[in-house]
Amino acid sequence: MNNQVYLYIAVMALATYLVRMLPLVLLRKEIKNVYIRSFLHYVPYVTLAAMTFPAIITATGNLISGVIGLLCAVIIAYVDGNLFKVSVGACAAVYIVELIMRLL
């Protein structure tokens, strides 16, 4: 088992290296296609959303309070857009929902 750990680490290192190296080697010219450039522009945002969305809902340990906190954050962000207000509003919504759920 211990010898396989080094094999796993080597395979993951190779996979990580290839993912970073291949675009540099294969794409030497500037990408001029508008659709591909638009797609590549939004990849970081989509990746961040895909990683954080499940964590937002499950962070409280209660699905209902997580969803209500997310909805509250989305509404505040749409109306105002201030990050501080969004985070405080979402935290307050989760806190209030958790208090109500504890009383019921």
KOLTIVEX-61200 format. One record per atom (N, C-alpha, C, CB): residue number from 1; residue in three letters; atom name; x, y, z. Coordinates in Angstrom, 3 decimals. Atoms other than C-alpha are relative to their C-alpha. Glycine has a CB too. Example, Ala and Ser with C-alpha at 12.3 -4.5 7.8 and 13.67 -1.06 7.14 Angstrom:
# residues 2
1, ALA, N, 0.890, -1.190, 0.000
1, ALA, CA, 12.300, -4.500, 7.800
1, ALA, C, 0.900, 1.200, 0.000
1, ALA, CB, -0.992, 0.027, 1.246
2, SER, N, -0.820, -1.190, -0.060
2, SER, CA, 13.670, -1.060, 7.140
2, SER, C, -0.770, 1.090, 0.730
2, SER, CB, 0.414, 0.462, -1.415
***
This chain:
# residues 104
1, MET, N, 0.821, -1.200, 0.000
1, MET, CA, 0.000, 0.000, 0.000
1, MET, C, 0.865, 1.264, 0.000
1, MET, CB, -0.934, -0.002, 1.210
2, ASN, N, -0.842, -1.188, -0.089
2, ASN, CA, 2.763, 2.468, 0.883
2, ASN, C, 0.708, 0.296, -1.313
2, ASN, CB, 1.019, -0.165, 1.105
3, ASN, N, -0.660, -0.213, 1.285
3, ASN, CA, 4.503, 1.931, -2.458
3, ASN, C, -0.964, 0.575, -1.026
3, ASN, CB, 0.592, -1.306, -0.515
4, GLN, N, 0.989, -0.515, 0.944
4, GLN, CA, 1.277, 2.713, -4.305
4, GLN, C, -0.250, 1.487, 0.199
4, GLN, CB, -1.305, -0.763, 0.138
5, VAL, N, 0.200, -1.427, -0.256
5, VAL, CA, 1.063, 6.125, -2.661
5, VAL, C, 0.894, 0.827, -0.912
5, VAL, CB, 0.284, 0.337, 1.478
6, TYR, N, -0.924, -0.725, 0.865
6, TYR, CA, 4.114, 7.262, -4.615
6, TYR, C, -0.443, -0.064, -1.463
6, TYR, CB, 1.413, -0.565, 0.148
7, LEU, N, 0.534, 0.126, 1.347
7, LEU, CA, 2.564, 5.947, -7.811
7, LEU, C, -1.178, 0.957, -0.198
7, LEU, CB, -0.431, -1.451, -0.274
8, TYR, N, 1.141, -0.920, 0.080
8, TYR, CA, -0.650, 7.898, -7.108
8, TYR, C, 0.469, 1.448, -0.104
8, TYR, CB, -0.913, -0.170, 1.226
9, ILE, N, -0.527, -1.367, 0.027
9, ILE, CA, 1.333, 11.061, -6.437
9, ILE, C, 0.633, 0.303, -1.354
9, ILE, CB, 1.030, 0.206, 1.129
10, ALA, N, -0.642, -0.203, 1.304
10, ALA, CA, 3.342, 10.616, -9.647
10, ALA, C, -1.041, 0.154, -1.105
10, ALA, CB, 0.941, -1.173, -0.325
11, VAL, N, 1.045, -0.104, 1.025
11, VAL, CA, 0.216, 10.064, -11.748
11, VAL, C, -0.714, 1.334, 0.103
11, VAL, CB, -1.011, -1.152, 0.131
12, MET, N, 0.675, -1.292, -0.165
12, MET, CA, -1.493, 13.134, -10.278
12, MET, C, 0.918, 1.158, -0.404
12, MET, CB, -0.464, 0.178, 1.458
13, ALA, N, -0.943, -1.042, 0.421
13, ALA, CA, 1.648, 15.233, -10.807
13, ALA, C, 0.071, 0.068, -1.518
13, ALA, CB, 1.404, -0.261, 0.588
14, LEU, N, -0.035, 0.039, 1.460
14, LEU, CA, 1.796, 14.102, -14.444
14, LEU, C, -1.288, 0.580, -0.597
14, LEU, CB, 0.209, -1.442, -0.488
15, ALA, N, 1.276, -0.524, 0.507
15, ALA, CA, -1.895, 14.841, -14.968
15, ALA, C, -0.076, 1.516, 0.166
15, ALA, CB, -1.181, -0.668, 0.727
16, THR, N, 0.011, -1.449, -0.228
16, THR, CA, -1.561, 18.302, -13.434
16, THR, C, 0.945, 0.713, -0.958
16, THR, CB, 0.385, 0.318, 1.449
17, TYR, N, -0.976, -0.590, 0.907
17, TYR, CA, 1.532, 19.037, -15.498
17, TYR, C, -0.534, 0.032, -1.428
17, TYR, CB, 1.319, -0.777, 0.055
18, LEU, N, 0.520, 0.053, 1.371
18, LEU, CA, -0.127, 17.916, -18.748
18, LEU, C, -1.122, 1.008, -0.219
18, LEU, CB, -0.501, -1.404, -0.320
19, VAL, N, 1.106, -0.953, 0.131
19, VAL, CA, -3.229, 20.026, -18.126
19, VAL, C, 0.533, 1.422, -0.139
19, VAL, CB, -0.946, -0.096, 1.214
20, ARG, N, -0.560, -1.355, 0.085
20, ARG, CA, -1.052, 23.114, -17.697
20, ARG, C, 0.927, 0.183, -1.199
20, ARG, CB, 0.755, 0.325, 1.272
21, MET, N, -0.988, -0.107, 1.057
21, MET, CA, 1.528, 22.348, -20.365
21, MET, C, -0.608, -0.082, -1.402
21, MET, CB, 1.029, -1.077, 0.168
22, LEU, N, 0.547, 0.221, 1.343
22, LEU, CA, -0.605, 21.181, -23.303
22, LEU, C, -0.579, 1.255, -0.651
22, LEU, CB, -1.064, -1.049, 0.064
23, PRO, N, 0.475, -1.215, 0.674
23, PRO, CA, -2.429, 24.487, -23.943
23, PRO, C, 1.134, 0.918, -0.452
23, PRO, CB, -0.924, 0.764, 0.919
24, LEU, N, -1.130, -0.845, 0.395
24, LEU, CA, 0.906, 26.312, -24.022
24, LEU, C, 0.701, -0.543, -1.236
24, LEU, CB, 0.995, 0.120, 1.147
25, VAL, N, -0.690, 0.613, 1.132
25, VAL, CA, 2.370, 23.853, -26.513
25, VAL, C, -0.886, -0.012, -1.243
25, VAL, CB, 0.435, -1.425, 0.350
26, LEU, N, 0.882, 0.171, 1.148
26, LEU, CA, -0.663, 23.332, -28.734
26, LEU, C, -0.579, 1.308, -0.535
26, LEU, CB, -1.117, -0.918, 0.366
27, LEU, N, 0.623, -1.262, 0.416
27, LEU, CA, -2.027, 26.885, -28.843
27, LEU, C, 1.027, 1.121, 0.029
27, LEU, CB, -1.201, 0.349, 0.910
28, ARG, N, -1.049, -1.023, 0.048
28, ARG, CA, 0.849, 29.092, -29.881
28, ARG, C, -0.500, 1.317, -0.591
28, ARG, CB, 1.183, -0.505, -0.809
29, LYS, N, 0.533, -1.222, 0.606
29, LYS, CA, -1.175, 31.558, -31.973
29, LYS, C, -1.135, 0.556, 0.844
29, LYS, CB, -0.488, -0.270, -1.436
30, GLU, N, 1.118, -0.624, -0.707
30, GLU, CA, -3.712, 33.992, -30.638
30, GLU, C, -1.314, -0.586, -0.503
30, GLU, CB, 0.018, 1.539, -0.186
31, ILE, N, 1.313, 0.532, 0.360
31, ILE, CA, -7.268, 32.650, -30.577
31, ILE, C, -0.841, 1.160, -0.527
31, ILE, CB, -0.697, -0.703, 1.229
32, LYS, N, 0.744, -1.093, 0.626
32, LYS, CA, -9.285, 34.813, -32.976
32, LYS, C, -1.488, -0.273, -0.091
32, LYS, CB, 0.539, 0.266, -1.372
33, ASN, N, 1.409, 0.341, 0.071
33, ASN, CA, -12.602, 32.959, -32.939
33, ASN, C, -0.742, 0.664, 1.165
33, ASN, CB, -0.196, -1.539, 0.021
34, VAL, N, 0.731, -0.772, -1.001
34, VAL, CA, -15.107, 35.161, -31.085
34, VAL, C, -0.702, -0.923, 0.994
34, VAL, CB, -1.021, 0.925, -0.677
35, TYR, N, 0.752, 0.902, -0.870
35, TYR, CA, -17.111, 32.249, -29.707
35, TYR, C, 0.921, -0.723, 0.991
35, TYR, CB, -0.771, -1.022, -0.843
36, ILE, N, -0.944, 0.673, -0.901
36, ILE, CA, -14.099, 30.427, -28.285
36, ILE, C, 0.560, 0.985, 1.014
36, ILE, CB, 1.149, -0.651, -0.799
37, ARG, N, -0.492, -1.019, -0.937
37, ARG, CA, -12.738, 33.645, -26.758
37, ARG, C, -1.045, 0.334, 1.055
37, ARG, CB, 0.400, 1.271, -0.756
38, SER, N, 1.076, -0.269, -0.952
38, SER, CA, -16.118, 34.338, -25.178
38, SER, C, -0.139, -1.146, 0.990
38, SER, CB, -1.328, 0.229, -0.735
39, PHE, N, 0.074, 1.165, -0.872
39, PHE, CA, -16.257, 30.782, -23.825
39, PHE, C, 1.141, 0.009, 1.011
39, PHE, CB, 0.032, -1.290, -0.825
40, LEU, N, -1.160, 0.004, -0.887
40, LEU, CA, -12.746, 31.026, -22.373
40, LEU, C, -0.030, 1.151, 0.995
40, LEU, CB, 1.273, 0.065, -0.813
41, HIS, N, 0.122, -1.131, -0.918
41, HIS, CA, -13.572, 34.392, -20.830
41, HIS, C, -0.817, -0.368, 1.233
41, HIS, CB, -0.637, 1.189, -0.709
42, TYR, N, 0.895, 0.333, -1.098
42, TYR, CA, -16.326, 32.877, -18.676
42, TYR, C, 0.383, -1.271, 0.750
42, TYR, CB, -1.385, -0.138, -0.519
43, VAL, N, -0.391, 1.252, -0.660
43, VAL, CA, -14.562, 29.627, -17.692
43, VAL, C, 0.372, 0.208, 1.472
43, VAL, CB, 1.175, -0.630, -0.739
44, PRO, N, -0.322, -0.150, -1.430
44, PRO, CA, -13.072, 30.987, -14.418
44, PRO, C, -1.232, 0.264, 0.860
44, PRO, CB, 0.994, 1.130, 0.190
45, TYR, N, 1.195, -0.311, -0.778
45, TYR, CA, -16.436, 32.355, -13.269
45, TYR, C, -0.872, -1.234, 0.186
45, TYR, CB, -0.801, 1.110, -0.677
46, VAL, N, 0.815, 1.215, -0.075
46, VAL, CA, -18.274, 29.130, -14.055
46, VAL, C, 0.652, -1.019, 0.928
46, VAL, CB, -0.204, -0.609, -1.405
47, THR, N, -0.708, 0.944, -0.861
47, THR, CA, -15.604, 27.045, -12.347
47, THR, C, -0.144, 0.396, 1.463
47, THR, CB, 1.483, -0.074, -0.385
48, LEU, N, 0.166, -0.480, -1.369
48, LEU, CA, -15.765, 29.198, -9.229
48, LEU, C, -1.419, -0.238, 0.504
48, LEU, CB, 0.342, 1.483, 0.085
49, ALA, N, 1.391, 0.233, -0.394
49, ALA, CA, -19.557, 28.991, -9.171
49, ALA, C, -0.269, -1.478, 0.232
49, ALA, CB, -0.952, 0.540, -1.062
50, ALA, N, 0.222, 1.438, -0.158
50, ALA, CA, -19.506, 25.220, -9.628
50, ALA, C, 0.647, -0.540, 1.268
50, ALA, CB, 0.537, -0.748, -1.207
51, MET, N, -0.647, 0.456, -1.223
51, MET, CA, -17.125, 24.827, -6.707
51, MET, C, -0.676, 0.548, 1.246
51, MET, CB, 1.455, 0.396, -0.006
52, THR, N, 0.556, -0.615, -1.202
52, THR, CA, -18.833, 27.231, -4.304
52, THR, C, -1.479, -0.252, 0.209
52, THR, CB, 0.234, 1.454, -0.041
53, PHE, N, 1.447, 0.161, -0.136
53, PHE, CA, -22.520, 26.565, -5.020
53, PHE, C, -0.382, -1.131, 0.957
53, PHE, CB, -0.615, -0.255, -1.356
54, PRO, N, 0.365, 1.045, -0.966
54, PRO, CA, -22.709, 23.185, -3.236
54, PRO, C, 0.431, 0.338, 1.421
54, PRO, CB, 0.615, -1.322, -0.410
55, ALA, N, -0.478, -0.361, -1.334
55, ALA, CA, -20.667, 24.552, -0.336
55, ALA, C, -0.899, 1.028, 0.656
55, ALA, CB, 1.420, 0.531, -0.073
56, ILE, N, 0.898, -1.013, -0.555
56, ILE, CA, -23.030, 27.503, 0.096
56, ILE, C, -1.233, -0.656, 0.592
56, ILE, CB, -0.406, 1.020, -1.077
57, ILE, N, 1.241, 0.621, -0.453
57, ILE, CA, -26.060, 25.268, 0.427
57, ILE, C, 0.238, -0.927, 1.197
57, ILE, CB, -0.645, -0.780, -1.145
58, THR, N, -0.243, 0.969, -1.065
58, THR, CA, -24.472, 22.675, 2.712
58, THR, C, 0.822, 0.547, 1.160
58, THR, CB, 0.687, -1.192, -0.563
59, ALA, N, -0.869, -0.544, -1.041
59, ALA, CA, -22.366, 25.011, 4.890
59, ALA, C, -0.697, 0.095, 1.351
59, ALA, CB, 0.500, 1.365, -0.408
60, THR, N, 0.710, -0.176, -1.264
60, THR, CA, -25.071, 25.492, 7.508
60, THR, C, -0.366, -1.319, 0.647
60, THR, CB, -1.244, 0.814, -0.215
61, GLY, N, 0.425, 1.280, -0.529
61, GLY, CA, -25.830, 21.810, 7.954
61, GLY, C, -1.498, -0.212, -0.132
61, GLY, CB, 0.404, -0.117, 1.435
62, ASN, N, 1.439, 0.085, 0.209
62, ASN, CA, -29.464, 22.539, 7.173
62, ASN, C, -0.295, 0.514, -1.402
62, ASN, CB, -0.791, 0.815, 1.084
63, LEU, N, 0.232, -0.347, 1.401
63, LEU, CA, -30.609, 22.583, 3.560
63, LEU, C, -0.900, 1.221, -0.131
63, LEU, CB, -0.615, -1.182, -0.742
64, ILE, N, 0.964, -1.112, 0.102
64, ILE, CA, -33.481, 25.026, 4.155
64, ILE, C, 0.678, 1.336, 0.296
64, ILE, CB, -1.186, -0.217, 0.972
65, SER, N, -0.659, -1.271, -0.328
65, SER, CA, -31.382, 27.706, 5.849
65, SER, C, 1.065, 0.354, -1.031
65, SER, CB, 0.631, -0.068, 1.397
66, GLY, N, -0.995, -0.262, 1.044
66, GLY, CA, -28.652, 27.319, 3.217
66, GLY, C, -0.629, 0.562, -1.260
66, GLY, CB, 0.755, -1.268, -0.333
67, VAL, N, 0.685, -0.486, 1.209
67, VAL, CA, -31.097, 27.794, 0.343
67, VAL, C, -0.561, 1.396, 0.228
67, VAL, CB, -1.133, -0.965, -0.412
68, ILE, N, 0.545, -1.340, -0.287
68, ILE, CA, -32.773, 30.774, 2.031
68, ILE, C, 1.128, 1.027, 0.058
68, ILE, CB, -0.793, -0.001, 1.338
69, GLY, N, -1.147, -0.908, -0.012
69, GLY, CA, -29.363, 32.360, 2.688
69, GLY, C, 0.500, 0.306, -1.395
69, GLY, CB, 1.121, -0.586, 0.821
70, LEU, N, -0.412, -0.200, 1.395
70, LEU, CA, -28.419, 31.845, -0.964
70, LEU, C, -0.972, 0.911, -0.733
70, LEU, CB, 0.105, -1.345, -0.729
71, LEU, N, 1.006, -0.849, 0.660
71, LEU, CA, -31.689, 33.355, -2.196
71, LEU, C, 0.076, 1.440, 0.491
71, LEU, CB, -1.409, -0.556, 0.240
72, CYS, N, -0.140, -1.352, -0.557
72, CYS, CA, -31.296, 36.307, 0.148
72, CYS, C, 1.234, 0.698, -0.575
72, CYS, CB, 0.091, -0.056, 1.541
73, ALA, N, -1.229, -0.586, 0.560
73, ALA, CA, -27.728, 36.869, -1.092
73, ALA, C, -0.190, 0.391, -1.453
73, ALA, CB, 1.169, -0.981, 0.122
74, VAL, N, 0.226, -0.309, 1.412
74, VAL, CA, -28.817, 36.725, -4.727
74, VAL, C, -0.884, 1.236, -0.148
74, VAL, CB, -0.641, -1.199, -0.717
75, ILE, N, 0.908, -1.150, 0.082
75, ILE, CA, -31.649, 39.212, -4.147
75, ILE, C, 0.724, 1.286, 0.393
75, ILE, CB, -1.231, -0.216, 0.907
76, ILE, N, -0.732, -1.201, -0.428
76, ILE, CA, -29.448, 41.666, -2.232
76, ILE, C, 1.050, 0.387, -1.038
76, ILE, CB, 0.671, -0.232, 1.374
77, ALA, N, -1.007, -0.298, 1.022
77, ALA, CA, -26.706, 41.368, -4.866
77, ALA, C, -0.637, 0.610, -1.236
77, ALA, CB, 0.768, -1.266, -0.381
78, TYR, N, 0.686, -0.543, 1.179
78, TYR, CA, -29.211, 42.040, -7.648
78, TYR, C, -0.457, 1.430, 0.246
78, TYR, CB, -1.205, -0.877, -0.376
79, VAL, N, 0.528, -1.331, -0.306
79, VAL, CA, -30.694, 45.070, -5.899
79, VAL, C, 1.121, 1.003, 0.224
79, VAL, CB, -0.903, -0.055, 1.231
80, ASP, N, -1.024, -0.967, -0.388
80, ASP, CA, -27.525, 46.654, -4.504
80, ASP, C, 1.373, -0.323, -0.578
80, ASP, CB, 0.092, 0.068, 1.499
81, GLY, N, -1.293, 0.376, 0.543
81, GLY, CA, -24.380, 44.746, -5.487
81, GLY, C, 1.173, 0.208, 0.931
81, GLY, CB, 0.239, 0.747, -1.226
82, ASN, N, -1.068, -0.223, -0.960
82, ASN, CA, -22.381, 45.708, -2.409
82, ASN, C, 0.322, -1.324, 0.688
82, ASN, CB, -0.398, 1.090, 1.039
83, LEU, N, -0.386, 1.304, -0.521
83, LEU, CA, -20.428, 42.634, -1.273
83, LEU, C, -0.189, -0.084, 1.512
83, LEU, CB, 1.445, -0.297, -0.358
84, PHE, N, 0.164, 0.015, -1.447
84, PHE, CA, -20.493, 43.607, 2.395
84, PHE, C, -1.468, -0.178, 0.380
84, PHE, CB, 0.553, 1.290, 0.613
85, LYS, N, 1.435, 0.126, -0.286
85, LYS, CA, -24.274, 44.025, 2.382
85, LYS, C, -0.510, -1.392, -0.358
85, LYS, CB, -0.797, 1.064, -0.771
86, VAL, N, 0.410, 1.343, 0.406
86, VAL, CA, -24.688, 40.731, 0.546
86, VAL, C, 0.391, -1.017, 1.063
86, VAL, CB, 0.628, -0.375, -1.354
87, SER, N, -0.451, 0.981, -0.984
87, SER, CA, -22.609, 38.788, 3.063
87, SER, C, -0.708, 0.164, 1.338
87, SER, CB, 1.498, 0.112, 0.196
88, VAL, N, 0.699, -0.228, -1.265
88, VAL, CA, -24.205, 40.418, 6.112
88, VAL, C, -1.464, -0.421, -0.123
88, VAL, CB, 0.101, 1.487, 0.419
89, GLY, N, 1.393, 0.380, 0.198
89, GLY, CA, -27.698, 39.939, 4.686
89, GLY, C, -0.192, -1.501, -0.054
89, GLY, CB, -0.526, 0.617, -1.259
90, ALA, N, 0.096, 1.458, 0.081
90, ALA, CA, -27.098, 36.276, 3.872
90, ALA, C, 0.245, -0.643, 1.362
90, ALA, CB, 1.001, -0.544, -1.026
91, CYS, N, -0.265, 0.533, -1.341
91, CYS, CA, -25.604, 35.600, 7.294
91, CYS, C, -1.174, 0.257, 0.937
91, CYS, CB, 1.278, 0.621, 0.580
92, ALA, N, 1.160, -0.317, -0.836
92, ALA, CA, -28.517, 37.368, 8.991
92, ALA, C, -1.189, -0.886, -0.355
92, ALA, CB, -0.383, 1.479, -0.152
93, ALA, N, 1.110, 0.856, 0.418
93, ALA, CA, -31.039, 35.391, 6.940
93, ALA, C, 0.189, -1.426, 0.515
93, ALA, CB, -0.129, -0.001, -1.532
94, VAL, N, -0.269, 1.351, -0.498
94, VAL, CA, -29.376, 32.092, 7.844
94, VAL, C, -0.177, -0.055, 1.507
94, VAL, CB, 1.418, -0.451, -0.384
95, TYR, N, 0.124, -0.038, -1.454
95, TYR, CA, -29.206, 33.087, 11.505
95, TYR, C, -1.466, 0.022, 0.427
95, TYR, CB, 0.731, 1.221, 0.564
96, ILE, N, 1.417, -0.097, -0.334
96, ILE, CA, -32.894, 34.038, 11.617
96, ILE, C, -0.720, -1.310, -0.305
96, ILE, CB, -0.652, 1.156, -0.769
97, VAL, N, 0.640, 1.278, 0.361
97, VAL, CA, -33.963, 30.861, 9.813
97, VAL, C, 0.399, -1.087, 0.993
97, VAL, CB, 0.390, -0.424, -1.443
98, GLU, N, -0.438, 0.996, -0.981
98, GLU, CA, -31.861, 28.742, 12.187
98, GLU, C, -0.688, 0.211, 1.341
98, GLU, CB, 1.520, 0.055, 0.178
99, LEU, N, 0.723, -0.280, -1.246
99, LEU, CA, -33.452, 30.491, 15.191
99, LEU, C, -1.447, -0.471, -0.091
99, LEU, CB, 0.045, 1.503, 0.323
100, ILE, N, 1.389, 0.401, 0.180
100, ILE, CA, -36.952, 29.916, 13.834
100, ILE, C, -0.110, -1.518, -0.017
100, ILE, CB, -0.574, 0.595, -1.297
101, MET, N, 0.055, 1.456, 0.086
101, MET, CA, -36.212, 26.277, 13.033
101, MET, C, 0.285, -0.647, 1.361
101, MET, CB, 1.003, -0.507, -1.048
102, ARG, N, -0.289, 0.532, -1.332
102, ARG, CA, -34.817, 25.729, 16.529
102, ARG, C, -1.215, 0.141, 0.913
102, ARG, CB, 1.213, 0.718, 0.617
103, LEU, N, 1.198, -0.197, -0.814
103, LEU, CA, -38.002, 27.136, 18.086
103, LEU, C, -1.123, -0.951, -0.401
103, LEU, CB, -0.479, 1.439, -0.113
104, LEU, N, 1.058, 0.895, 0.452
104, LEU, CA, -40.238, 24.931, 15.954
104, LEU, C, 0.391, -1.387, 0.255
104, LEU, CB, -0.314, 0.188, -1.454
***
